[in-house]
Amino acid sequence: MGDHRCVSRLVVSSAIYWTCTIGCAFADSFVGGHIFDAITKRPVAGADVYVEYSSRRIGAAKSDGDGVYRVPFVMPSTIPATAFATITASGAGHAASTENLQIMDGSSGAVKDLELYPIGLLECRSQAEHSVIIGNFLPPSPAGTLSDLSRRIAKSLEFSLKTRLQAVHLILDKQPSFEPCESAKPATSKLGAGYAKALKADAFVDGDVSHDKRLLGYAVSFYVSDAYDFFPDPQLASNRNLELDTPSAVSVSDETHLAVLASIAAGLAKRKDCATALQVISVGERLIEEPITSSNALRADYFAQLRKGCEEQLPNVGLRKTTK
């Protein structure tokens, strides 16, 4: 019996000693929360987390199997009433992320959830007000000399779609940017909306490219996902014969333009900029053939929903549906 108590004390003492080595035993504050994958929103287990003050590490820990972490730390006694430290997290397959941590005098703890981006995606976050991120496209097999597919397709969309937007005199600041991100490779097209949200874009586009020897160009399938859950599923748009070797000369299908335009208009409406949204909507409405076919009936319904919502906000805007 005595031996059992002795072993128990030894185990407890060892645990306290291990805890002390990462600065916990005499901690006067802590920060804790959850760590998520920025794209899938799933917890990141085993992530390393540490807190620094004045470039000195004052606490560290790991997230558990549910992505939960808790970092106790000790602040120097001579700090101002409000001080700022930094908290850094990193995990397998994820880039390190550092955020500021405000520490108030007399506060014993803080809760801070953290998001980690898969390696290669952090730099793809858009800085533009309105943007479309062009992710990875599966190349034809064999790929031949065709490379940089994300960049080629981004340029193709930029040249073809901006020409249409300029027709309604959309000001430069409101025109979307088309940004390639080759490292954005969704395991399934269903994750496209998560990529759009995490990368601060109106829409995320990925797909695949095939080569038919009977055609001069490439057959390209686009999956278009929006960041506002406007589309219940990614919108599939087909392009039969794109000459990707010369992106500025590519004629992207109206079907593709409609899906991207609806995403951009949804973003404008979300930001309460319905006047500009109605301009974009009018471009989409011009592309919808009449009589409406089964292939574009769903997109026609999306534009009708967007127009109705915006006209309710701006009943006197004076923009009516444009007819051919």
N, C-alpha and C positions, 0 to 999 in steps of 0.2 A: 504494500500500500504506500509506504514511504517512498519507495523507488518511483512509483507512478507519479506522485506529486512532484518529485524532483524532475522527472522527465518533462512534466507539463510546464514547470517553471522555466526549464531550459528552452522549450519550444517558444513560449511567450517571449522570453528574453531575446531569443534569436530574431523573432519577428519584429520586436521593437528596434533592435539594432539595425536590421535591414531597412526598416522604415526611416530611421534616422539618417541613413546614408543618402536619402534623396530629400532630406530637409523637412521631414514631417513631424518628428517627435516634439519639437519646440515651436511649431508653426503658430503664428498668431492670426493667419488669414488663409483663405483657400478660394479657388475658383473651380467650378465644375460644370458639367453639362453633357451634351451629346455631340458626337462627331459623325457627320453624314457625308456620303458621296454627293457632290454637287449635282450630278446628272441623275442618278437613280434614286437619290434620297435614302438609300440604304445605309445602315450603320457601318462605320469603319472600325473593325476590331484590331487591337494591337497597335494602334497609332501612338507614336511618341509625342508627348506634350510637355513643354517646359515654359516657365515664366522667367523673364529677365527684367532687371531694374538696373539702370545705369550700366548697361552692357555686362552685367554680372548675373549668372544664372542663380536663381534663388529657390527654385522648386521644379520637380519633374515627376512624371508619372506615365502610365500607359492606359489606353482605353480598354475596357473589358469586351467580352464577346458581343455585347449589345451596343457597343460604341459609346458607353458611358465612361467619363473620366472625372477624376478629382485630383487637383494639384494643391496640396498645402504648401505654404511658403511663409518665410519670415521677412518682413520689411525692416530696413534700418530704422533706428529710433529717431533719427534726425531727418524726417521727411516732412514736406508741407502737408497742410490739412487735406489737400487733394493732390494726388500724385498719379503719374502714368507709368505703367510698366508695359511690357509686350508679352503676348502669349503666342507661341509657335507650335504648330502641329504638322506632322508628316506621317505617312503610312506607306506600306508596300504598294507600288504602282501609282502613288499619288504625289503630287508636287507639294513642297512645304508651303504653308500659309501662315503669315504673321499678322496679328491684329493688335491694336492698342487695347489696354486694359486699365480702366479708371479705378483708382483705389481711394476710397473716402476714409478719412480719419474716424475711427470708432466702428467701422463696418468690419464684420468678421468674415464675410464671404460674398461671392458673386456667382451668378449663373450666366454662362456664355456658351451657346451652341456654336459649333464650328463646322464649316463646309470645306471639304478637300476636293480639288480638281484632279482628275486623272492626268498623269504626266503628258505634257504636250498641248493641253487645252487651256491652261491659264492665260497664255498669251493670245488666245483666240477671242477673248471677251471683247465685244465691240465697244468702241468709244463713241460711235456715231449715235445721233438721236434716233434714226431709223435705219435698220440694216437687215440684210439677208445673209446668213452664214452658209457658205457652200462647203459641205463636208466631203467625206471620201466617196468616190465613185469607183465601183469595181471595174477594172479595165477589161477590154476584150481579151480573149485568149486565142492565140498569143498576143501580147500587148503591142509588139512591134516597137516602133519608135515613138508611139504616143505616150507622153508623160505629163506630169503636172495637171492632171485632170481637173482637180478642184479649181485651180487658177484659170484654166482654159474655159471652164463652164461658168465661172464667176464673170469673166470678161464677156462671154457670149450673152449672159443675162443682162449685164450692165448696158451693153451697146443696144440690144434690141428693146429692152423695156424702158430705158430712160428716154428713148426717142418717142415712145407713146406718151409718157408722162409729160414731156415737154410740150406736147400738143395742147394740153390744157393749162399751159403756163405755170406749172408747179414750180414754186420758187426753189432756188438751189438748196437752201437749208432744210427743206422738207423732202428732198429727193433721197431715196434710200441708197446706202452704200452696199456693194456686193463684195463680201470678204471671204476669201478662200481659207479653209482650215483642213488640210489634208489629214491631220491627226484625229479628227472627229469621225470615229468609226462606230456607229451604233451597232450593237449586237443584233438588234431587231429594229425595224422601221418604227415600231411603237414608241421607241425612246426618243424619236425626233423632237417631240414637244419639250421634253426635258432638256435637250441640248439647246433649243431655242431660248428657253427661260434662263438657263445657267449662263449662256454666252451673251445675254443681254441683247438679243436680236428679236425682230418681229417674226422672222421665219427661219427655219432650218431646212436645207435642201440636201438630200443625198440620193444615190441611185446606182445605176449600172450602165455600162456601155458595151455594145456588141457590134461586130462588123460583119455585114453581109456583102459578099464579093460582088453581088449584082448592083450594089449602091456605091456611089462615089464617096459618101460620107459614112457616118456612124449612126446606128440606132441607139438612142439614149432614153432611158426611163428615169423620170424624176419622182422622188417622194418629197412632197412639200408638207411640212408641219408648222403650225403657228404656236406662238408663245402664250396665247390667250384662251386656249381650249375652245376656240371657235370651231375648228374642224374636230369632229369626234374621232376621226382616224386620219392618218397621213393621206394626202391627196395624190393619187397616181396620175402622172401625165406622161404621154408618150411622144417622142420625137423621132421620126423615121429616118431622116437623112441629114445629119448635121456635119458640116465640114469643120471639125474641131481644130484642124491645122491652122485655120485662119479665123479666130474667134470673132473678130470685128465684122466678118461677113456672114456669120451664122444667122439663120432665120429660125428662132425658137418658136415652137407651136403656141397658138392662142390658148390652148388648154393649159400649158405651163404658166403662161402669163396670168391667166385668170386666178389660178391657185395662189400665186405670189402676190398679186394685187389685192386679193381678199385679205391676206395676212397683214399687208401694210395698212390697208384701210381699217382693219380691226385694231391695230396698234394706235392709229391716230384717234379713233373713236374712244379707245380706252383712256387716252390722255386728254379727253375732252376737246380735241381739236377737230370738231365735226365739219367745219368749213372746208378744211383741207381733205378730210376723209371723203367728203362728197365729190371733190374733184377726182380723187383716185377711183371712187366707185363709178363715176361717169365713164372713165376709161375702160373699166371692166365691162360695163353694160354695152359699150360699143362693140366689144369683141364677141358677145354672146349672139350667136346666130338665131335668126327667127325664120321659121318656127323653131322653138327650142327643142333640141334633140335630147335623147336620154343621156348622152355623154356629158352634156353641160347643164342639165336640169338642176342638179344638186348645187352647182356653183351659182346658177341664176338665183336659186333660193337664198343662198348666203348673201349675195349682193342685195337682194330685196330686204332681208332682215337688217343688214347694216344701214341701208338707206332709210328704212322706217325708223330705226332707233335714232339716227342723226337728225332726221326731219322733225322728230318729236322734240329734240333739244333745240333745234334752230328752225322753228316753223316758218319764219319769214326770210330764210336765207336766199330764196329766189332761184335756187338751182333745181331744175327739173330733170327728169330722166331724159338723156339724150337719145334720140332715135336716128336711124340711118337715113 
